């Protein structure tokens, strides 16, 4: 359901979420705690926290877990996490952007570097792959019985860049800096949001064969196992993956 280049959409589609609920909940909890620590503990007053809570609900995280994660932000013993972006390359000239939430950047860099090097890739410098992507906001709305004209008009009036109908979803694309403003505007219309996040969307996508895609998915799975890794974006449309 996520962007074409976002691994989250693939992992849920392939049933990985059920197998790794504890790890997924742990990563979501970490984001909730950090968002609450950096801003207001009321999701209505804190856009980052609101998005984190919505993501947790979409992953079926229990309400008690969400409350605990928010309350954990008050702990004096809570580690200090920072958002760090790593850029690198996988095999077959694939470009990667890996977003982390970590309390130890040396550990994160070393772990990511090891996985890439063992699988025919390498960790790059900052800027080595980000120029192949655009950083933008993505908001996906359940089609339901919504009138196409109405959704497009709301998207335009909200300040969005684009709105397209993709299957059973309307996808609204925003500038990164307009994401929370546009999302709030759309939420007030009581539309049912299926997904929303700031993503890195590839400007061009590579076409890989099934064997190559298998290898890429294997690498993405290894990266996802790292506790620090929150999101992975790449320039391959894995949603076309089909056995």
N, C-alpha and C positions, 0 to 999 in steps of 0.2 A: 504494500500500500504506500510505501514511502517512495522517494524519488528513484528514478531509473538507476542512479549510480549509488544508491544508499543500501548498504548491506542489511540494514534492519528489515527492510521490506522482504528480502529474500529469506532471511533466517526464519521469520515468522511463517512465511508461506510454506516452507519445507518442514514445519513442525519442530524446529529446533527450540522454540520458546518453551514448550512443555517439558522438554528434556532438561532444560537448564534454568528453570524458574528461580532457583535460589540465587544463581549468579546474576540473572537479569534484575531481580528484585534488589540485590545488593548495589548494583550500579545505579539503579533508579533512586534508591534511598540516599546514596551519596550525593547525587545531584540535588535532591530535595533539601538535604541538610545544608549544603553549600549555598543554595539559593536563599534559604531562610536566614542563614548567617549573614549574608551580604546585604539583605534588604528586610522589608517588612515580613512578619510571620503570617500575615493575612494574604492568602493567594490573590484576593481581589485588589490588593494594593501593591502587589509584587508580580509583574508580568513573567519574570523568569520562574518564580516559584509556581505560578499558575500553570505554566506550560509543563513544568516537571510533574506536578500533581496530575494533570490531564494525561500525560504519558504513562504514569503509574496506573491510573484507572483503566487506560486502554489495555494495559498488560495484565489487568485483573489483580492488581496488588490489593490486599485487604486494607480497609480503612485504618485499622489499628497500626499497620506497618507505616502507613503514610503519616499518621499522627506522631508516632515514635520518631520518625526521621525528622520531622519539623522540630519537635521538642529537643532532639539531640543537638540542635544548633546552639542551645544555651549552655552546653557542657564546656567547662573550662579545659577539659582534657581532650576535647575534639581536635583532631589533626587539622593543620592548615593545608587545604588543597588549592591548586591553581589549575586553570585551563591551559593546556599546552597543545600546540598543533605540530605534528610531525609529517614530513613529506618524503615520499620515497617511490621506488619502482619495484614492481613485481616482474615475473617472467613475461615474455611476449610483448614487451614494451608497454605494459600496463602502468598507469600512473595512479598513485595512492595519496590520499590525504587522511590522516589518522588523528582524530581528536581524543585527547585524554583529560582526565581529571585526576591529578596525582599529587601526592605529598613528597614525591622523590623523583625529580626529573631525570637523574642519572639512571635510576632503575628502569624507568619507562623507556628511555632511549636505548639502553642496552638490550632490553627484552625484545623490543621491536626490531632492532638491528639484527639480532641473532636469528629471529624467525625469517626475516627477509633474506639474509645471506645464505641460510641453509636451504632456501627454496628458489635460488636463482634470481634474487632481487637485491636491492641495496637501499639503505637509508640515504636520503639526499639532504641538501642544505635547504634552509628556509627559502621558499620562492622557486624551488626546482620543479615543482609540479603545480603549484597553485595558479600559475598563469594559464593553465589548461582548463581551469574551472571558473565558474562565477559563483560568488557567495550570495545566496538569496534566501528569502523566506518562502516557504511552501505551506499552503493551507489547503487541505482537501475536505470537501463537503459532500456528505452523502446525497446522492441524487434524489432519492425518495420521490415525492411528487412535486418537487420544486420546478417552477417555471424557469426555463432557460433564460428568457429575457430578464426576469427579475434578478436572478443570480448574477448575470453579467452586469446589470446596472448597479447592483450593490458593490460588486468588485471595483467597477470604475469609480464610483463615488467614494469608496474607501481609500483610494490612492494606490490601488494595486497596479502592477505593470501589465499583467496578462491574466486571462481566465479561459480555460479550455475544458471541454467535456471529454473525459477519458473513461469509457465504460460506464460504470455506475457511480462515478465521482466527478465533481467539478473541481478542477485544480486551479487555485489562485496563486500566482507568483508575485512576490513583492521584492522591493529593494530590501537589503538586510536591515538598514536603519529604519525602514517603515513597517517591519514585520509586526511588532506588538501593537502599533497603532491600527493597522489594517485588521489584525486578528480581533482586537477589541470591538472595532466597528462591526465586523461580521457576526461576532458573538451576540451583540445586542439585537440582531435580527432573528435570534433563536434558531439559526440553522444548526443542523447536526454535524459537528466536525468529526471526521474520521481520523484525521492526522494533521499535525502542525509542527513545524520545526524550521530552524535555519539550517540550510544544507549547502553543500558544495556540488553544483551541477556541472558535469563535464561539457565543454564546448563542442567536442566531437567524441564519438564513441568508436571503440575498436570492435571489429567482428571476429570472434574467436570460434574455433570448432568445439565440439563436445568435450574432447580430451583436454583441450586447453582450459575450458571453463571448469572442468573437474579439478584441475590443478589450482586454479585461482580460488575456487570455493574452499579447497583444502587449506590454503594459506589464510583466507579470511577467517575460517573457523579457528585456526591456531591463534591469530591475533585477537579474536573475540574472547578467547579464554583468559587473556591478560586482564587482571582486575582493573588496571588503570585505563584501559581503552573503553571509550564511551561510544564513539561513532567512527565508521569507516566509509569513505567515499572513493569511488574509482571510475575510470573512463571505459567501463565495459557494461553493456546493458544485460545484466544477468537475469532480468525478469523474462527474457526470451528463452531462458534455459529450459530445455524440455528433454526428457528421456524418450 
